């Protein structure tokens, strides 16, 4: 399982650097992207990012509908 977490960390870092350098995103936008990736990681329970398939994407979408906004308490 640790191997997958290392692979995910490399993928995340590469993506976040790409957002900053190639796309010119601000630090706050990059922080929001990192938070979103963290939510996906929580859903995966540190599973491997490379194993994404359509059913997992649909399952993640259902997972998000069950979450609530931290500030307002309303559904996302």
N, CA, C and O of each residue as an XYZ file, in Angstrom:
304
protein
N       0.817     -1.194      0.000
C       0.000      0.000      0.000
C       0.864      1.262      0.000
O       0.511      2.247     -0.649
N       1.984      1.248      0.715
C       2.862      2.392      0.762
C       3.390      2.749     -0.620
O       3.575      3.927     -0.926
N       3.636      1.744     -1.460
C       4.122      1.986     -2.813
C       3.138      2.854     -3.590
O       3.540      3.762     -4.318
N       1.862      2.572     -3.431
C       0.850      3.360     -4.122
C       0.850      4.802     -3.629
O       0.716      5.729     -4.427
N       0.998      4.998     -2.334
C       1.026      6.351     -1.792
C       2.218      7.127     -2.359
O       2.095      8.316     -2.653
N       3.373      6.463     -2.514
C       4.532      7.134     -3.105
C       4.257      7.508     -4.553
O       4.596      8.607     -4.991
N       3.641      6.592     -5.296
C       3.303      6.893     -6.694
C       2.320      8.054     -6.760
O       2.464      8.942     -7.601
N       1.327      8.056     -5.884
C       0.351      9.145     -5.867
C       1.027     10.477     -5.558
O       0.699     11.499     -6.161
N       1.965     10.465     -4.625
C       2.673     11.691     -4.258
C       3.442     12.238     -5.452
O       3.442     13.445     -5.694
N       4.080     11.376     -6.181
C       4.816     11.813     -7.381
C       3.866     12.396     -8.427
O       4.149     13.432     -9.029
N       2.754     11.729     -8.630
C       1.769     12.197     -9.612
C       1.213     13.554     -9.193
O       1.107     14.464    -10.014
N       0.857     13.690     -7.908
C       0.323     14.957     -7.405
C       1.327     16.085     -7.585
O       0.985     17.161     -8.075
N       2.561     15.833     -7.189
C       3.590     16.872     -7.284
C       3.788     17.313     -8.729
O       3.847     18.509     -9.016
N       3.889     16.353     -9.632
C       4.076     16.667    -11.045
C       2.904     17.507    -11.573
O       3.107     18.476    -12.304
N       1.695     17.132    -11.199
C       0.506     17.861    -11.644
C       0.472     19.281    -11.080
O       0.183     20.231    -11.807
N       0.766     19.427     -9.792
C       0.721     20.751     -9.170
C       1.806     21.668     -9.730
O       1.575     22.865     -9.902
N       2.971     21.125    -10.011
C       4.033     21.919    -10.643
C       3.593     22.324    -12.051
O       3.832     23.455    -12.474
N       2.961     21.421    -12.764
C       2.465     21.722    -14.109
C       1.438     22.856    -14.065
O       1.462     23.751    -14.909
N       0.531     22.815    -13.071
C      -0.457     23.893    -12.944
C       0.223     25.246    -12.755
O      -0.195     26.254    -13.325
N       1.283     25.245    -11.940
C       1.970     26.508    -11.664
C       2.800     26.969    -12.857
O       2.682     28.117    -13.286
N       3.621     26.101    -13.387
C       4.581     26.496    -14.423
C       3.961     26.610    -15.816
O       4.205     27.591    -16.519
N       3.182     25.644    -16.214
C       2.646     25.633    -17.580
C       1.350     26.434    -17.703
O       1.136     27.134    -18.693
N       0.498     26.325    -16.702
C      -0.799     26.986    -16.784
C      -0.825     28.344    -16.095
O      -1.743     29.132    -16.320
N       0.186     28.632    -15.246
C       0.265     29.929    -14.588
C      -0.758     30.132    -13.484
O      -1.153     31.267    -13.219
N      -1.196     29.067    -12.836
C      -2.178     29.182    -11.765
C      -1.557     29.871    -10.552
O      -0.356     29.759    -10.307
N      -2.390     30.581     -9.801
C      -1.939     31.228     -8.574
C      -1.793     30.183     -7.470
O      -2.287     29.061     -7.583
N      -1.106     30.578     -6.406
C      -0.903     29.665     -5.281
C      -2.231     29.237     -4.661
O      -2.382     28.081     -4.266
N      -3.185     30.147     -4.573
C      -4.475     29.791     -3.975
C      -5.226     28.782     -4.851
O      -5.890     27.886     -4.330
N      -5.127     28.921     -6.154
C      -5.763     27.952     -7.058
C      -5.095     26.590     -6.953
O      -5.766     25.559     -6.994
N      -3.787     26.586     -6.818
C      -3.050     25.335     -6.669
C      -3.411     24.673     -5.344
O      -3.544     23.451     -5.278
N      -3.573     25.474     -4.283
C      -3.971     24.933     -2.984
C      -5.353     24.284     -3.069
O      -5.583     23.233     -2.470
N      -6.264     24.899     -3.805
C      -7.614     24.329     -3.968
C      -7.563     23.029     -4.756
O      -8.279     22.077     -4.446
N      -6.714     22.995     -5.774
C      -6.555     21.764     -6.547
C      -5.988     20.664     -5.662
O      -6.430     19.518     -5.736
N      -5.014     21.003     -4.828
C      -4.419     20.019     -3.915
C      -5.452     19.513     -2.915
O      -5.452     18.329     -2.576
N      -6.328     20.389     -2.441
C      -7.382     19.973     -1.513
C      -8.358     19.026     -2.201
O      -8.817     18.058     -1.594
N      -8.674     19.295     -3.446
C      -9.573     18.415     -4.193
C      -8.943     17.047     -4.412
O      -9.618     16.022     -4.315
N      -7.662     17.036     -4.704
C      -6.954     15.769     -4.874
C      -6.943     14.997     -3.556
O      -7.070     13.772     -3.544
N      -6.790     15.715     -2.460
C      -6.801     15.081     -1.142
C      -8.155     14.427     -0.861
O      -8.212     13.347     -0.274
N      -9.235     15.075     -1.274
C     -10.568     14.496     -1.122
C     -10.685     13.204     -1.911
O     -11.260     12.227     -1.432
N     -10.145     13.200     -3.112
C     -10.161     11.990     -3.938
C      -9.329     10.887     -3.295
O      -9.705      9.715     -3.323
N      -8.189     11.275     -2.711
C      -7.351     10.296     -2.025
C      -8.081      9.687     -0.831
O      -7.967      8.489     -0.572
N      -8.823     10.508     -0.112
C      -9.611     10.011      1.012
C     -10.618      8.991      0.525
O     -10.802      7.945      1.149
N     -11.264      9.287     -0.576
C     -12.222      8.364     -1.171
C     -11.552      7.049     -1.556
O     -12.115      5.978     -1.330
N     -10.367      7.121     -2.130
C      -9.648      5.917     -2.575
C      -9.063      5.111     -1.424
O      -8.687      3.951     -1.595
N      -8.988      5.730     -0.254
C      -8.307      5.104      0.888
C      -6.863      4.787      0.509
O      -6.379      3.677      0.733
N      -6.185      5.772     -0.066
C      -4.795      5.702     -0.518
C      -4.614      4.643     -1.610
O      -3.544      4.046     -1.721
N      -5.635      4.413     -2.402
C      -5.485      3.529     -3.553
C      -4.677      4.216     -4.644
O      -4.375      5.405     -4.542
N      -4.337      3.488     -5.662
C      -3.490      3.991     -6.734
C      -4.297      4.861     -7.707
O      -5.346      4.443     -8.196
N      -3.799      6.070     -7.984
C      -4.448      6.967     -8.936
C      -4.510      6.365    -10.333
O      -5.441      6.644    -11.089
N      -3.541      5.554    -10.675
C      -3.451      5.022    -12.038
C      -4.548      4.005    -12.343
O      -4.713      3.618    -13.500
N      -5.287      3.573    -11.356
C      -6.317      2.553    -11.585
C      -7.704      3.175    -11.794
O      -8.716      2.543    -11.490
N      -7.754      4.390    -12.302
C      -9.027      5.065    -12.536
C      -9.779      4.405    -13.690
O      -9.199      4.118    -14.738
N     -11.055      4.171    -13.490
C     -11.913      3.655    -14.552
C     -13.296      4.267    -14.371
O     -13.568      4.835    -13.314
N     -14.164      4.174    -15.345
C     -15.456      4.870    -15.303
C     -16.296      4.569    -14.065
O     -16.920      5.479    -13.519
N     -16.327      3.337    -13.617
C     -17.149      3.019    -12.446
C     -16.613      3.707    -11.190
O     -17.389      4.165    -10.352
N     -15.300      3.778    -11.062
C     -14.719      4.472     -9.901
C     -15.054      5.960     -9.957
O     -15.304      6.573     -8.919
N     -15.062      6.541    -11.131
C     -15.414      7.961    -11.275
C     -16.874      8.190    -10.875
O     -17.186      9.165    -10.192
N     -17.756      7.302    -11.296
C     -19.167      7.420    -10.909
C     -19.334      7.250     -9.400
O     -20.126      7.950     -8.769
N     -18.591      6.329     -8.841
C     -18.642      6.088     -7.404
C     -18.146      7.310     -6.630
O     -18.711      7.659     -5.593
N     -17.102      7.953     -7.127
C     -16.587      9.165     -6.479
C     -17.616     10.284     -6.552
O     -17.773     11.050     -5.602
N     -18.304     10.378     -7.658
C     -19.348     11.399     -7.800
C     -20.448     11.179     -6.763
O     -20.936     12.132     -6.157
N     -20.832      9.924     -6.564
C     -21.837      9.614     -5.529
C     -21.291      9.939     -4.139
O     -22.030     10.424     -3.282
N     -20.011      9.678     -3.912
C     -19.357     10.001     -2.642
C     -19.442     11.501     -2.368
O     -19.730     11.918     -1.246
N     -19.192     12.303     -3.393
C     -19.230     13.761     -3.223
C     -20.622     14.267     -2.886
O     -20.759     15.230     -2.132
N     -21.657     13.638     -3.429
C     -23.020     14.102     -3.137
C     -23.382     13.879     -1.675
O     -24.286     14.530     -1.152
N     -22.689     12.971     -1.020
C     -22.948     12.723      0.395
C     -22.201     13.663      1.328
O     -22.486     13.688      2.526
N     -21.248     14.438      0.808
C     -20.478     15.358      1.637
C     -21.231     16.662      1.848
O     -22.106     17.032      1.066
N     -20.868     17.346      2.926
C     -21.493     18.630      3.233
C     -20.447     19.730      3.262
O     -19.278     19.485      3.559
N     -20.879     20.939      2.951
C     -20.027     22.111      3.012
C     -19.658     22.363      4.479
O     -20.527     22.369      5.351
N     -18.368     22.571      4.741
C     -17.927     22.773      6.131
C     -18.492     24.049      6.748
O     -18.770     24.090      7.947
N     -18.660     25.079      5.942
C     -19.108     26.378      6.461
C     -20.622     26.448      6.625
O     -21.113     26.921      7.650
N     -21.355     25.987      5.636
C     -22.806     26.157      5.659
C     -23.539     24.905      6.106
O     -24.674     24.995      6.574
N     -22.924     23.753      5.975
C     -23.590     22.509      6.342
C     -24.501     21.968      5.248
O     -25.101     20.905      5.405
N     -24.606     22.703      4.130
C     -25.450     22.234      3.028
C     -24.688     21.227      2.180
O     -23.463     21.140      2.262
N     -25.409     20.471      1.370
C     -24.763     19.484      0.499
C     -23.898     20.168     -0.532
O     -24.152     21.307     -0.923
N     -22.865     19.453     -0.971
C     -21.996     20.007     -2.016
C     -22.723     19.993     -3.347
O     -22.166     20.417     -4.359
